[in-house]
Amino acid sequence: MGYQNGFLVKVVLQQAVLYALLGYGPAWVLCYFVFQVIGEIVLLPMGMSAGLTAISLALTLGMCIGFGLGRTAFAFGAEEDVATKDLQKSARDDDDDQHDERATETC
């Protein structure tokens, strides 16, 4: 794509963290209210503690960062596959051209 691998990884990881944090905020608020409603229904004290918040945030960040790294690794592998296929195609085309030249010379 024209970008250095390090730059591309950096941008993907920044976006992964940004999207994780942007998605976590509304999800946390929704979860807080769901805990309150369920707590009232089942008559058990339920709530979002600081520990539960920290664990769920860490898991969310880890999942998003892991997926971002996986996709960049896939993209780098796909890029190498394309380059390899291009080289193989070029070699086949050269062989075909040489075969065509030999066939023309014998006629």
N, C-alpha and C positions, 0 to 999 in steps of 0.2 A: 504494500500500500504506500510505500515511500517513507514510512516512519521508522525510526530506530526501535528495536524490540523493547529496550528499557523504557522509552517514552510511552510506547503503547501500553505496556504493563502498568506503568504509573497512572495513566489516564483511566484505564479500566478499573484499577483498585480504588482510585478516588471516586469514581462513579458508583462503585459497589458500596463503599462506605456511605456516600451521600444518600443513595436510595435506601439503604438499610435504616439509616437514621430518620429519613423522611417517612418511611413506612412504619417505623417503630412507634413514633409519637401517637398517631391516630389509633394504632392497634392497642397501645397501652391504655389510652382513655377508654376505648370500647371494652377492653378486658376489665378495667376497674369497675365499670358499671355492671358488667355481666357478673362479676364476683359479688357485687352488692345484692343484685337481684337473686342470684342462686343462694346466697347466704341467708336471705330473708325467707326464701321458700323452704329450705331444708333446716332452718333454725340452727345453723352452725356459724360461728364467726369465721368469715372468709374475707380476705383482702389482699391487695398487692403490697407485699412487704418490700423493703429495700433490697433484701437478699434475692427475692424472686425477680425483682426488676433487674438487678445486676446480672443474674444468671440468664434470663431471657434475652437481655440486650447482648451479652457476650455470645450466646448461641446464634442470634440473628446476624450479628456482625461476622461471626465465623462462617456461617452458611453462605452469606453473600460474597465474602472475600474468597472462600474456597471455590465457589461457582465461577467467579470472575477469573481466578487463576486457571481453572480447568478450561474455560473457554479460550483464554489466550494461548494456552498450550495446544489446544485443538487447532486454533488458527495458525500457529507457527508450524504445526505438523502438516496442515493442509497446504500451507505455502510451500513447504519443502516438497510435498507430493506433486504439486503443480510444476515446480521447477524440474523435478526428476522426470515427470511425464513429458515435459517439453523437450528435455535432452534426449529422452528415448525416442520421441517422435521425430526429432531432428535427425537422429542417427538412422532411423528407419527410412526417412525421406532420402537421405544421402545414399543408402544402400539401394533404394528403388531407382534413384537417378543413375547410379552406376550400372545397375542391371539394364535399364533402358538404353544406356549408351552402348553397352556390349551387344544388346540385341539389334540395335541400329547398325552397328559396325559389321555384324555378320550377315546382314541382309544385303 
